[in-house]
Amino acid sequence: AFDARISGYTLSQSTGTVANTAAANGGTAILLPFDTRSNSVGVASSLSYLQSSRTSYSFGGSITDAQYSSSALTSYQNYSAMASVRHTVSAATSIGAYYSFAYQTSSGGDFSLTAHSIAGNFSRAFGHGWSMGLQAGVTISNVKETVGLQLPAFNADGVLVAVTIPTAVQLRSTNPIGSLGITRQFRQAVLYANVGQTAGGGNGLIGGSRSLFDSAGASYTGVRKWNFGIDGRYYSMNSLQSNTSTSAQWYAGGAGFSYSLMRYTHLTGHFDVTSYNYGVGQQLLAKRASLGLAFAPKNIPLSLW
């Protein structure tokens, strides 16, 4: 099985983000916290090989370019590759492992991050409609950056002043990663909750980062042509860089719907409230409402949330 995706966006402010196309298992897009013109394009592909009815292997890679018009933010490019194996032990249990490599560099060349991640996976279905997914591993990262080192020196008038000298530094770190997700599947509804920690790339404000995330929500398709959903999310980032203690946290909650207009065409809408804390004395409460069309080759209502 081969999968290829191309995506991109241009946004004038964070509250202009289009409706999240979140899966029923709780995978949600991270909202942009920056009110500045942002442009991004990404290409990703993967290949899965089914060796048998029980064992499969997957390989993939992606390239992303993100550009910000604000001089206070750092534009970057991200390159990644991964390989994984999954084995079905029984009808209810499967195990696996994966390795990923990521490289992120700033457009100005003064920052780069290399990260190697390895983890094991365990998933199991139990009870009536319950399922659990567990992942645990480690990320080894190496941050290279150029910092300004201040040294004392005498100027031409013999006055002692501070001189800033660009200096290249490296910072290696090892961080645990993992996640736990629980899903309850009903005939016409889904409940989910996820919690986890990752390490690696950042955004325009933070370079390499340790990230914590939590999400929970519900999706219901019991009304003809309609899907309704609610969700809540928490996300935090702490810098891996040596010259900054920058952090960012945000809380978000929202509700959405999709309505089947005709064959393969759906009307979608979503309302979000997000509270951002940049960790540098800046806070923002953003509200957004979005309405749009979605196209999918199926006749049942889309379960986006």
Secondary structure, 3 states (H helix, E strand, C coil): CEEEEEEEEEECCHHHCCCCCCCCCCCCCCCCCCCCCEEEEEEEEEEEEECCCCEEEEEEEEEEEEEECCCCCCCEEEEEEEEEEEEECCCCEEEEEEEEEEEEEECCCCEEEEEEEEEEEEEEEECCCEEEEEEEEEEEEEEEEEEEEEEEEECCCCCEEEEEEEEEEEEEEEEEEEEEEEEEECCCEEEEEEEEEEEECCCCCCCCEEEEEEEEEEEECCCCCEEEEEEEEEEEEEECCCCCCCEEEEEEEEEEEEEEEECCEEEEEEEEEEEEECCCCCEEEEEEEEEEEEECCCCCCCCCC
